[in-house]
Amino acid sequence: MPELRKDPIIKRWVIIATERAKRPNDFKPSAPQFTKEEPCPFCEKKGKSNFTEILTRKENNTQPDKPGWKVKVVTGDSPVLHSEGDLDKKPHGIYDMMDGIGAHEIVIETPEHIASMDSLKPEQIEEVLGVYKERILDLERDERFKYVLVFKNHKTAAGSSSVMHSRSQLIALPACPKNVKGELEGAKRYYDYKDRCVYCDMLAQEEKEKKRVILDAGGFVAIAPFASRFPFETWILPRKHAAYFSKISSKEIKGLAKMLKEILTRRNNLLSDVAYNYILHTAPFRRPKPGYWSTIDCDYHWHIEIIPRLTQVAGFEWGTGFYINPMPPEDAAKFLREGKE
Amino acid sequence: MPELRKDPIIKRWVIIATERAKRPNDFKPSAPQFTKEEPCPFCEKKGKSNFTEILTRKENNTQPDKPGWKVKVVTGDSPVLHSEGDLDKKPHGIYDMMDGIGAHEIVIETPEHIASMDSLKPEQIEEVLGVYKERILDLERDERFKYVLVFKNHKTAAGSSSVMHSRSQLIALPACPKNVKGELEGAKRYYDYKDRCVYCDMLAQEEKEKKRVILDAGGFVAIAPFASRFPFETWILPRKHAAYFSKISSKEIKGLAKMLKEILTRRNNLLSDVAYNYILHTAPFRRPKPGYWSTIDCDYHWHIEIIPRLTQVAGFEWGTGFYINPMPPEDAAKFLREGKE
């Protein structure tokens, strides 16, 4: 069972993945890296796999467990958290820990061996987004979970394995993550002072200034944020205020799928399919019950953050949480707006 | 002039290094990487350089600006922050920004072309630590600065350039960094509750348990922290409570230099000179004046964190601030204690 351990100073949780425990030699840079194209475990026409199917979206009239699926959600053979058991929170001297309970699911976005999400049809991306929604709503029913993180690691430099088959991941967590809490607190602080959502205000300013807007279409706006940490960092926000991604409508999914495909395609053209992560930022499950004057759900605004992995995170960033970005977001937005150098 | 921009939600500062502005092509992975050994700009017997000397520690009886130096502090030709000017804090609509005022200094640890700090003699490491102290005390006099981060990037995977000459960096900042604030707040929260320093309590527990102690010598203790984020993460703490590194005595510098050399050597032997960062964590300048009952300086404990760069930071870590560590710190400590597999 993996262990969740908490840093007593910074309140940062760490998953000690005991079942993945390695020896020093496994980390040596000289150790051979897996690079050759083994049979892809995510393809429709593959042999055996150790995956357990959780959800499959199929064409009409296809048989269960037969070819014809469009999107599939599976658990891998080495999930970072286990779904069976209780949290078993306990102290260890001055430290705190609990069992590594959670869920770790892989969303296989296409049965074909396609490497990159921007090569999928908009309808396929709609299916993927619909699956995110369905899985989040299902995991929310489990009272042990506080948050589901949906994210994508594209290429090895972004933390993916070397298997190039378009997929994303969901991890359900038994504690609201530090970074999500930080965002919620910041948004609440702004709301308490202004009675307005900080993301809505940001969108209003971006639309007026126009300098950092990349694309505005189908109910979604893509911007290069004012304080971009990374070159070509891009945020996609729904124009209409909404705290939970899981309440997205079918019509909105259509707009988001088109926006995502367009932004990823432009990024790909401009930066030669560089490694990237995207992360869905949404409100956690079961936020405190609102009182009469409560601001619940008025203060937070879900969005997607896309981070190209072009620069190295070094000692300075680790030590401070400051970032050094050599590309002003106004320039990045211009390049991405025009889709060329 | 670089710009400092603040994220309005997460209170995270970003340095937009306008003078380093690049075009998309500069980031393409296919662009040639600088790898050949050009004449090292940090060596004693080099040609011209664009460095400005700030401090030089010399052998006795050597001439200024002549060979014979032991450690040198310089500013580079493209510092990330400029030292001339005022902060000029200003709003930009709902956003906040200021001019990129600060100091960025490079500590050249040896005149010889030695790649790695663990190959230096203990006396050389003592000189380097003494220089850290001297520069921090000097920068503290500048009222514009709130914090100095001292860190090392060893090898390109840790964010260094490809020039392999042992060196470290100091960056003086006009705002106390988010990560430092988080640590100070966490330590204060513990002190308010317990009337004890959390780091001192941690040391007491580690010495009792013995499982995560790597080395205990010369007034310093090296541990694999309970909630290690990374395989072989190592913290070095002074056994005696102290908030400020800059108050370190000559005797303590001797102990720390020996400890640092020993830990870096063991790490090197075990992990084949893997890339790493180390970061000095110390209290910021001019903490609020103490009242009669104040806990000032009783709550925080300076230390050094060494982070080997063995695992990739992926979407999950970016999104949550959670980390996945495949190496239990008890195992890492055992390997580092024995210095072999």
HADDOCK unambig.tbl for C-alpha pairs under 7 A between the chains (distance, minus, plus):
assign (segid A and resid 5 and name CA) (segid B and resid 227 and name CA) 5.34 0.50 0.50
assign (segid A and resid 6 and name CA) (segid B and resid 227 and name CA) 5.78 0.50 0.50
assign (segid A and resid 7 and name CA) (segid B and resid 227 and name CA) 5.24 0.50 0.50
assign (segid A and resid 9 and name CA) (segid B and resid 183 and name CA) 5.94 0.50 0.50
assign (segid A and resid 9 and name CA) (segid B and resid 186 and name CA) 4.51 0.50 0.50
assign (segid A and resid 9 and name CA) (segid B and resid 187 and name CA) 5.57 0.50 0.50
assign (segid A and resid 10 and name CA) (segid B and resid 182 and name CA) 5.98 0.50 0.50
assign (segid A and resid 10 and name CA) (segid B and resid 183 and name CA) 5.41 0.50 0.50
assign (segid A and resid 10 and name CA) (segid B and resid 186 and name CA) 5.50 0.50 0.50
assign (segid A and resid 12 and name CA) (segid B and resid 321 and name CA) 6.92 0.50 0.50
assign (segid A and resid 12 and name CA) (segid B and resid 322 and name CA) 6.44 0.50 0.50
assign (segid A and resid 13 and name CA) (segid B and resid 322 and name CA) 5.24 0.50 0.50
assign (segid A and resid 13 and name CA) (segid B and resid 323 and name CA) 6.94 0.50 0.50
assign (segid A and resid 14 and name CA) (segid B and resid 227 and name CA) 5.89 0.50 0.50
assign (segid A and resid 14 and name CA) (segid B and resid 229 and name CA) 6.03 0.50 0.50
assign (segid A and resid 14 and name CA) (segid B and resid 322 and name CA) 5.43 0.50 0.50
assign (segid A and resid 14 and name CA) (segid B and resid 323 and name CA) 4.78 0.50 0.50
assign (segid A and resid 14 and name CA) (segid B and resid 324 and name CA) 5.96 0.50 0.50
assign (segid A and resid 15 and name CA) (segid B and resid 323 and name CA) 6.02 0.50 0.50
assign (segid A and resid 15 and name CA) (segid B and resid 324 and name CA) 4.72 0.50 0.50
assign (segid A and resid 15 and name CA) (segid B and resid 325 and name CA) 6.03 0.50 0.50
assign (segid A and resid 16 and name CA) (segid B and resid 324 and name CA) 6.21 0.50 0.50
assign (segid A and resid 16 and name CA) (segid B and resid 325 and name CA) 5.04 0.50 0.50
assign (segid A and resid 16 and name CA) (segid B and resid 326 and name CA) 6.01 0.50 0.50
assign (segid A and resid 16 and name CA) (segid B and resid 327 and name CA) 6.87 0.50 0.50
assign (segid A and resid 16 and name CA) (segid B and resid 328 and name CA) 5.93 0.50 0.50
assign (segid A and resid 17 and name CA) (segid B and resid 324 and name CA) 6.64 0.50 0.50
assign (segid A and resid 17 and name CA) (segid B and resid 325 and name CA) 5.89 0.50 0.50
assign (segid A and resid 17 and name CA) (segid B and resid 326 and name CA) 4.79 0.50 0.50
assign (segid A and resid 18 and name CA) (segid B and resid 326 and name CA) 6.27 0.50 0.50
assign (segid A and resid 18 and name CA) (segid B and resid 327 and name CA) 6.92 0.50 0.50
assign (segid A and resid 18 and name CA) (segid B and resid 328 and name CA) 6.40 0.50 0.50
assign (segid A and resid 20 and name CA) (segid B and resid 326 and name CA) 5.23 0.50 0.50
assign (segid A and resid 21 and name CA) (segid B and resid 326 and name CA) 4.97 0.50 0.50
assign (segid A and resid 21 and name CA) (segid B and resid 327 and name CA) 5.05 0.50 0.50
assign (segid A and resid 21 and name CA) (segid B and resid 328 and name CA) 6.95 0.50 0.50
assign (segid A and resid 22 and name CA) (segid B and resid 326 and name CA) 6.57 0.50 0.50
assign (segid A and resid 22 and name CA) (segid B and resid 327 and name CA) 6.02 0.50 0.50
assign (segid A and resid 24 and name CA) (segid B and resid 270 and name CA) 6.50 0.50 0.50
assign (segid A and resid 24 and name CA) (segid B and resid 271 and name CA) 6.18 0.50 0.50
assign (segid A and resid 24 and name CA) (segid B and resid 341 and name CA) 6.74 0.50 0.50
assign (segid A and resid 27 and name CA) (segid B and resid 310 and name CA) 6.21 0.50 0.50
assign (segid A and resid 28 and name CA) (segid B and resid 271 and name CA) 5.64 0.50 0.50
assign (segid A and resid 28 and name CA) (segid B and resid 272 and name CA) 6.27 0.50 0.50
assign (segid A and resid 151 and name CA) (segid B and resid 315 and name CA) 5.77 0.50 0.50
assign (segid A and resid 151 and name CA) (segid B and resid 316 and name CA) 6.77 0.50 0.50
assign (segid A and resid 152 and name CA) (segid B and resid 315 and name CA) 6.22 0.50 0.50
assign (segid A and resid 153 and name CA) (segid B and resid 314 and name CA) 6.41 0.50 0.50
assign (segid A and resid 153 and name CA) (segid B and resid 315 and name CA) 5.85 0.50 0.50
assign (segid A and resid 158 and name CA) (segid B and resid 314 and name CA) 5.47 0.50 0.50
assign (segid A and resid 159 and name CA) (segid B and resid 312 and name CA) 5.25 0.50 0.50
assign (segid A and resid 159 and name CA) (segid B and resid 313 and name CA) 6.25 0.50 0.50
assign (segid A and resid 159 and name CA) (segid B and resid 314 and name CA) 4.61 0.50 0.50
assign (segid A and resid 177 and name CA) (segid B and resid 320 and name CA) 4.92 0.50 0.50
assign (segid A and resid 177 and name CA) (segid B and resid 321 and name CA) 6.47 0.50 0.50
assign (segid A and resid 177 and name CA) (segid B and resid 322 and name CA) 6.64 0.50 0.50
assign (segid A and resid 178 and name CA) (segid B and resid 320 and name CA) 6.14 0.50 0.50
assign (segid A and resid 178 and name CA) (segid B and resid 321 and name CA) 5.71 0.50 0.50
assign (segid A and resid 179 and name CA) (segid B and resid 319 and name CA) 6.67 0.50 0.50
assign (segid A and resid 179 and name CA) (segid B and resid 320 and name CA) 5.06 0.50 0.50
assign (segid A and resid 179 and name CA) (segid B and resid 321 and name CA) 5.39 0.50 0.50
assign (segid A and resid 180 and name CA) (segid B and resid 320 and name CA) 6.36 0.50 0.50
assign (segid A and resid 182 and name CA) (segid B and resid 10 and name CA) 5.98 0.50 0.50
assign (segid A and resid 183 and name CA) (segid B and resid 9 and name CA) 5.94 0.50 0.50
assign (segid A and resid 183 and name CA) (segid B and resid 10 and name CA) 5.43 0.50 0.50
assign (segid A and resid 186 and name CA) (segid B and resid 9 and name CA) 4.50 0.50 0.50
assign (segid A and resid 186 and name CA) (segid B and resid 10 and name CA) 5.51 0.50 0.50
assign (segid A and resid 187 and name CA) (segid B and resid 9 and name CA) 5.56 0.50 0.50
assign (segid A and resid 227 and name CA) (segid B and resid 5 and name CA) 5.33 0.50 0.50
assign (segid A and resid 227 and name CA) (segid B and resid 6 and name CA) 5.78 0.50 0.50
assign (segid A and resid 227 and name CA) (segid B and resid 7 and name CA) 5.25 0.50 0.50
assign (segid A and resid 227 and name CA) (segid B and resid 14 and name CA) 5.88 0.50 0.50
assign (segid A and resid 229 and name CA) (segid B and resid 14 and name CA) 6.02 0.50 0.50
assign (segid A and resid 270 and name CA) (segid B and resid 24 and name CA) 6.49 0.50 0.50
assign (segid A and resid 271 and name CA) (segid B and resid 24 and name CA) 6.19 0.50 0.50
assign (segid A and resid 271 and name CA) (segid B and resid 28 and name CA) 5.64 0.50 0.50
assign (segid A and resid 272 and name CA) (segid B and resid 28 and name CA) 6.28 0.50 0.50
assign (segid A and resid 277 and name CA) (segid B and resid 315 and name CA) 5.36 0.50 0.50
assign (segid A and resid 278 and name CA) (segid B and resid 315 and name CA) 6.65 0.50 0.50
assign (segid A and resid 279 and name CA) (segid B and resid 315 and name CA) 6.43 0.50 0.50
assign (segid A and resid 279 and name CA) (segid B and resid 319 and name CA) 6.11 0.50 0.50
assign (segid A and resid 310 and name CA) (segid B and resid 27 and name CA) 6.20 0.50 0.50
assign (segid A and resid 312 and name CA) (segid B and resid 159 and name CA) 5.26 0.50 0.50
assign (segid A and resid 313 and name CA) (segid B and resid 159 and name CA) 6.24 0.50 0.50
assign (segid A and resid 314 and name CA) (segid B and resid 153 and name CA) 6.40 0.50 0.50
assign (segid A and resid 314 and name CA) (segid B and resid 158 and name CA) 5.45 0.50 0.50
assign (segid A and resid 314 and name CA) (segid B and resid 159 and name CA) 4.61 0.50 0.50
assign (segid A and resid 315 and name CA) (segid B and resid 151 and name CA) 5.74 0.50 0.50
assign (segid A and resid 315 and name CA) (segid B and resid 152 and name CA) 6.20 0.50 0.50
assign (segid A and resid 315 and name CA) (segid B and resid 153 and name CA) 5.84 0.50 0.50
assign (segid A and resid 315 and name CA) (segid B and resid 277 and name CA) 5.35 0.50 0.50
assign (segid A and resid 315 and name CA) (segid B and resid 278 and name CA) 6.64 0.50 0.50
assign (segid A and resid 315 and name CA) (segid B and resid 279 and name CA) 6.43 0.50 0.50
assign (segid A and resid 316 and name CA) (segid B and resid 151 and name CA) 6.75 0.50 0.50
assign (segid A and resid 319 and name CA) (segid B and resid 179 and name CA) 6.66 0.50 0.50
assign (segid A and resid 319 and name CA) (segid B and resid 279 and name CA) 6.13 0.50 0.50
assign (segid A and resid 320 and name CA) (segid B and resid 177 and name CA) 4.92 0.50 0.50
assign (segid A and resid 320 and name CA) (segid B and resid 178 and name CA) 6.14 0.50 0.50
assign (segid A and resid 320 and name CA) (segid B and resid 179 and name CA) 5.05 0.50 0.50
assign (segid A and resid 320 and name CA) (segid B and resid 180 and name CA) 6.36 0.50 0.50
assign (segid A and resid 321 and name CA) (segid B and resid 12 and name CA) 6.91 0.50 0.50
assign (segid A and resid 321 and name CA) (segid B and resid 177 and name CA) 6.47 0.50 0.50
assign (segid A and resid 321 and name CA) (segid B and resid 178 and name CA) 5.72 0.50 0.50
assign (segid A and resid 321 and name CA) (segid B and resid 179 and name CA) 5.40 0.50 0.50
assign (segid A and resid 322 and name CA) (segid B and resid 12 and name CA) 6.45 0.50 0.50
assign (segid A and resid 322 and name CA) (segid B and resid 13 and name CA) 5.25 0.50 0.50
assign (segid A and resid 322 and name CA) (segid B and resid 14 and name CA) 5.43 0.50 0.50
assign (segid A and resid 322 and name CA) (segid B and resid 177 and name CA) 6.65 0.50 0.50
assign (segid A and resid 323 and name CA) (segid B and resid 13 and name CA) 6.95 0.50 0.50
assign (segid A and resid 323 and name CA) (segid B and resid 14 and name CA) 4.78 0.50 0.50
assign (segid A and resid 323 and name CA) (segid B and resid 15 and name CA) 6.02 0.50 0.50
assign (segid A and resid 324 and name CA) (segid B and resid 14 and name CA) 5.96 0.50 0.50
assign (segid A and resid 324 and name CA) (segid B and resid 15 and name CA) 4.73 0.50 0.50
assign (segid A and resid 324 and name CA) (segid B and resid 16 and name CA) 6.21 0.50 0.50
assign (segid A and resid 324 and name CA) (segid B and resid 17 and name CA) 6.64 0.50 0.50
assign (segid A and resid 325 and name CA) (segid B and resid 15 and name CA) 6.04 0.50 0.50
assign (segid A and resid 325 and name CA) (segid B and resid 16 and name CA) 5.04 0.50 0.50
assign (segid A and resid 325 and name CA) (segid B and resid 17 and name CA) 5.89 0.50 0.50
assign (segid A and resid 326 and name CA) (segid B and resid 16 and name CA) 6.01 0.50 0.50
assign (segid A and resid 326 and name CA) (segid B and resid 17 and name CA) 4.79 0.50 0.50
assign (segid A and resid 326 and name CA) (segid B and resid 18 and name CA) 6.30 0.50 0.50
assign (segid A and resid 326 and name CA) (segid B and resid 20 and name CA) 5.24 0.50 0.50
assign (segid A and resid 326 and name CA) (segid B and resid 21 and name CA) 4.99 0.50 0.50
assign (segid A and resid 326 and name CA) (segid B and resid 22 and name CA) 6.57 0.50 0.50
assign (segid A and resid 327 and name CA) (segid B and resid 16 and name CA) 6.88 0.50 0.50
assign (segid A and resid 327 and name CA) (segid B and resid 18 and name CA) 6.94 0.50 0.50
assign (segid A and resid 327 and name CA) (segid B and resid 21 and name CA) 5.05 0.50 0.50
assign (segid A and resid 327 and name CA) (segid B and resid 22 and name CA) 6.01 0.50 0.50
assign (segid A and resid 328 and name CA) (segid B and resid 16 and name CA) 5.93 0.50 0.50
assign (segid A and resid 328 and name CA) (segid B and resid 18 and name CA) 6.40 0.50 0.50
assign (segid A and resid 328 and name CA) (segid B and resid 21 and name CA) 6.94 0.50 0.50
assign (segid A and resid 341 and name CA) (segid B and resid 24 and name CA) 6.74 0.50 0.50
